[in-house]
Amino acid sequence: MAKKKHIIPSVIRRGTVVPAAPTGARDILQEGVRLLRRGNYDEALQQVARARELHLDAAWETAARELAAEAHFRAAMQSDSPSNRLSRLEAAIAETPDAPKLHFHRGVALLQMGRFNDAFSELDLVAQRQPARRGLAYLYALASIAVGRPWSPNGMLPAELNTVRLVEKLVYSNGRSGPITFEGPLLGKGVEMWQALIAMRTDAAAAPTRELKVAAEQNMRRPIARILRYYQGVAALRQDDRETARSAWTYVQGAGMTSAALEENLTALLRGEVIELAQAGRWQEVAQRADRLANSNQDRILAETVALAHYHLGYEAARAGKWSSAVQHWRKASEWAPSRHIAQNLALAEEALGNWVAAAEAWREMARRRPRKEDHPDYLTDAQVAAIWAHAADCYAQAGRFDEVEPCLRNALKYAPNDVALRLRLADFLLDAGRQEAAEGQLKEIVAIEPQNVEALVRLGRLYEERWDRDPMPIWRQVLAADPTHAEARDALAEGYINMTTKRSILAPIHLATLRPTASDIEVLEAGLKELPGHPKLLVALGSVLADVGRDKEARENLLQAYRAAPQNVEVVSQVLHDLLHAQAGDVVEKLIPEVRQIPHLLPAFWFSQATQSLNCKFGEEWAFAFIEEALELGKQPWVEDTRAGLLLEAYHIARQGRAPGLSAELERRIRAEVPLSGAVQYLEAAKLYYDKKSKREAAKLLQEAIRMAQKAHDNGVLRYTERLDMEMKGLLTDFDLQRALLELLGGKL
Amino acid sequence: MALKTSGKPLTDPYAVLGLERTDDEAEIKRAYFRLVREYPPEREPEKFQEIRAAYERIRSAEARSQTDLFLLQPPPALPRRRKLTYDLDVHGEDIIALAVELGVATLSIQEDFHEPELPKQ
């Protein structure tokens, strides 16, 4: 078993005493003293705190206090800063309030800080407790002079006494008290400093720059040298030597001198230089000067001038298209002296750079920081604030940040609640986002503000068209009340009437084949025509219904009226032609065809559609043939892109799907005769093999031949068909495509 | 000058009408009618449109305040600035501070250092 080692405290080892305090506290405080000796004052204080945790008795507490006070005192003496020194000394005095040396040094620190009244009180206390203290008489005399009290020459060395006398003369001289003289010896190295200061004090034009420079070099202790260097700067400026003044004052500022005169002079120097440069338009130099002394923006005029320099530099950069540089300058301008116009330019520059989110945020910042007082030059009216928020919304939209768009628009509306254009933008945004209820709310608010606002009413009408639980017809009537010629409203209202008829009711898609028009349908459409006289869609619908019930003559009249009302509207014309055939008015159709041909840029699909419908409705192959002829003839027009072969194949498919064998045969003959090298013939053969004979392999061979020939002939019309058949044969068509193909195979019948 | 951003052109209506930003309403009107005479709509429809659009944007104080909000603003003129005066006096406080520091320099701080004694028991 290891022998236990006993640690004997050093005091016992020396055989001097028996410990009365807790052993731990003694050790701790001894360590504190050791640390004090080594200059580790804060660690010594930590030891004191540790010892105190052990609840010391009175004697040890006194020792702890003395150790703490001494540690604070030495730490104070180590510091160059009078304020740091003062706080350390006060901590020491809190430990040992009666120690004269602490009060003496506190008095000195207060003197150094210019707190002369406090310093006088403190040194007065020391003078009562320790009157013979070295240096006390001199400093007490200086404090007395500073507070305008009498002082005593007792206890001072000759140099101290001479210096105090000279100081008193200097402090109380007013330029009328005659020349200031002094007797040696004086404190400090050399008499040049005193001579220079006397000269400057008594003569406002005196500028002993060189003497003060020499004095500062001779008295290098920092607190002394910096006062002398400061006055070297003052002397230099008395001779308008700004460079020397700036150099001297910058030095003393760096050396820790803080005085109102120094701050004032440095600011005045900088402001003067900056204003001169600004007046000469030397903005770059203003900015450079400001960069070197960035902490001098305490002066409002200086800050505004520097901001103006950056404003100019940013504007020049923007004019040269250097937007990044502009942004940097305007940001700096804002740091020096923010203004609405700088913020505005900054936001525009961010936009120019495509930094849309940054731009939006700059606009928001501008709105947020705007002055609220109306007499402020940067005051923004409510309309302007609304415009800024709306613009921020645009910027967010540009960046794709749609989550921010709505809040911005709503903020804009707070400042311009009656701005219907703005509210319409919010409504459109909500509509785009599929938020119909919210959009409806905004649109209704617009209509409440402006009951005849057509744009809002039209949007509301469109919105109601998409909903089962809203009737759009009253809205369209409101639109027409505001603008009786509004085409969309007229059409929509007409559609509303048509939708009320049996064929177009919500059941129509299911029972289309069996539903027959009723007398009430005619009444509905006639009512519609009363409200919208001559509306072509209503006329067509009425003509169609009348033809269905066998009232052919009236049908013919209505259909012709519809045609005359909209002879260029292909939708109406198509319906008119077809329904005229239902009304047994083929003769009228024949007369109209030449007119219809004149519709500008009519496409073959128009006539193919007529052919398909005529075959579906069993009007006979001759009508289909006539319409197909029109389509083929139209194929010669320059605006028709399809090829002759492509049109013939389209016509052939219509004939086959319409179960028109004669027409099919005729078209096949034409294909073989007119476009033998286009690949259309081979395509036809392939299609027949595939659909009719189910011979996929043979069909594929022929199809390849058709493709080759069509490619050679550059016949895109044929290639369109070959490609489709090819995909179908390879099983690449979608379900929808296959259903269509199946439907075609069945001849278009359900 | 028409300053363009990458997003949308910021056409400066003042530049289109050959005006300064500081010009008043009467000057704006005069410039507009002068340009309309120079570019009548029947002969120069596009130019006229441009002039008209620019005029609409600044013709009233209200429209102008909205338009100005989204145009680059040129820097204002340098206001008349007063230069600060210097304090070139010798201050009594500085004389005292100098004398204090000269006195402090003669003090021997070490003399005030005192190592505390710990109790003997």
Contacts between the chains, C-beta under 8 A, distances in Angstrom:
chain1	res1	chain2	res2	distance
A	16	B	120	7.1
A	17	B	120	4.8
A	17	B	121	5.1
A	18	B	121	6.1
A	19	B	121	7.2
A	20	B	119	6.8
A	20	B	121	4.1
A	21	B	119	6.9
A	26	B	118	6.9
A	29	B	118	5.8
A	30	B	118	6.6
A	33	B	115	6.5
A	33	B	116	6.8
A	33	B	118	7.0
A	36	B	115	6.9
A	37	B	115	7.0
A	59	B	119	4.4
A	60	B	118	7.9
A	60	B	119	6.2
A	63	B	116	6.1
A	63	B	117	7.4
A	63	B	118	5.1
A	63	B	119	5.8
A	66	B	116	3.7
A	67	B	116	4.9
A	70	B	113	7.6
A	70	B	114	6.4
A	70	B	115	7.2
A	70	B	116	5.7
A	73	B	112	7.4
A	73	B	113	8.0
A	74	B	113	6.4
A	77	B	109	4.9
A	77	B	112	7.7
A	101	B	112	4.6
A	105	B	112	7.4
A	108	B	100	7.3
A	108	B	104	6.1
A	108	B	107	8.0
A	111	B	96	7.6
A	111	B	97	7.9
A	111	B	100	4.8
A	112	B	97	6.9
A	112	B	100	6.0
A	112	B	101	7.3
A	112	B	104	7.4
A	114	B	93	5.7
A	114	B	97	6.9
A	116	B	96	7.5
A	134	B	107	6.9
A	134	B	108	7.5
A	134	B	111	7.3
A	135	B	103	5.9
A	135	B	104	7.8
A	135	B	106	6.6
A	135	B	107	5.0
A	138	B	103	4.9
A	139	B	100	6.6
A	139	B	103	5.5
A	139	B	104	7.9
A	142	B	96	5.6
A	142	B	99	5.4
A	142	B	100	5.7
A	142	B	103	7.0
A	145	B	96	6.7
A	146	B	92	7.9
A	146	B	93	7.5
A	146	B	96	5.1
A	160	B	103	6.9
A	163	B	99	5.8
A	163	B	102	6.7
A	163	B	103	7.8
A	164	B	99	7.3
A	167	B	95	5.6
A	167	B	96	6.3
A	167	B	99	4.7
A	170	B	90	7.6
A	170	B	92	7.1
A	170	B	95	4.8
A	171	B	92	4.0
A	171	B	95	5.7
A	171	B	96	6.6
A	172	B	92	7.8
A	187	B	99	7.1
A	187	B	102	3.9
A	187	B	103	6.5
A	187	B	105	7.8
A	187	B	106	6.9
A	188	B	102	4.8
A	193	B	98	7.7
A	197	B	90	5.8
A	197	B	95	6.7
A	197	B	98	7.8
A	200	B	90	4.7
A	201	B	90	4.4
A	201	B	95	7.8
A	204	B	88	7.3
A	204	B	89	7.7
A	219	B	102	7.9
A	221	B	101	6.9
A	221	B	105	5.4
A	223	B	97	7.8
A	223	B	101	4.3
A	223	B	104	7.6
A	224	B	98	6.5
A	224	B	101	4.7
A	224	B	102	6.4
A	224	B	105	6.9
A	227	B	94	5.7
A	227	B	97	6.1
A	227	B	98	4.8
A	227	B	101	7.2
A	228	B	98	7.6
A	230	B	94	7.4
A	231	B	90	6.7
A	231	B	94	7.4
A	234	B	88	5.1
A	234	B	89	8.0
A	234	B	90	7.4
A	237	B	86	5.8
A	237	B	88	6.1
A	238	B	88	5.5
A	259	B	91	7.9
A	259	B	93	7.9
A	259	B	94	7.4
A	261	B	87	4.4
A	261	B	89	7.7
A	261	B	91	6.3
A	264	B	84	7.3
A	264	B	86	7.7
A	264	B	87	5.4
A	265	B	86	5.3
A	265	B	87	5.8
A	265	B	88	8.0
A	267	B	84	6.4
A	268	B	83	7.2
A	268	B	84	3.5
A	268	B	85	6.6
A	268	B	86	5.2
A	269	B	86	7.4
A	271	B	81	7.8
A	271	B	83	6.5
A	271	B	84	5.4
A	272	B	83	4.8
A	272	B	84	7.0
A	275	B	81	4.9
A	275	B	83	6.1
A	278	B	78	5.3
A	278	B	81	7.9
A	279	B	78	6.5
A	299	B	84	7.8
A	301	B	81	5.7
A	301	B	82	7.6
A	305	B	78	7.4
A	305	B	81	6.8
A	308	B	75	6.1
A	308	B	76	7.4
A	308	B	78	6.3
A	311	B	75	4.3
A	312	B	75	4.9
A	315	B	72	7.1
A	315	B	74	6.0
A	315	B	75	5.6
A	318	B	3	6.6
A	318	B	72	6.0
A	319	B	1	6.5
A	319	B	3	7.4
A	341	B	73	4.0
A	341	B	76	7.7
A	344	B	69	6.7
A	344	B	70	7.9
A	344	B	72	7.9
A	344	B	73	5.9
A	345	B	72	5.4
A	345	B	73	5.8
A	348	B	3	7.9
A	348	B	5	6.7
A	348	B	10	6.9
A	348	B	70	7.1
A	348	B	71	7.8
A	348	B	72	5.5
A	351	B	5	4.8
A	351	B	6	7.6
A	351	B	7	5.3
A	352	B	3	7.8
A	352	B	4	7.6
A	352	B	5	3.8
A	352	B	6	5.9
A	352	B	7	7.6
A	353	B	6	7.1
A	354	B	6	4.8
A	354	B	7	6.9
A	356	B	7	7.4
A	381	B	65	6.8
A	383	B	62	7.1
A	383	B	65	7.6
A	383	B	66	6.7
A	384	B	65	6.1
A	384	B	66	6.6
A	384	B	69	5.6
A	387	B	66	5.4
A	387	B	69	5.8
A	387	B	70	7.8
A	388	B	69	6.7
A	391	B	69	7.9
A	391	B	70	6.5
A	398	B	7	6.0
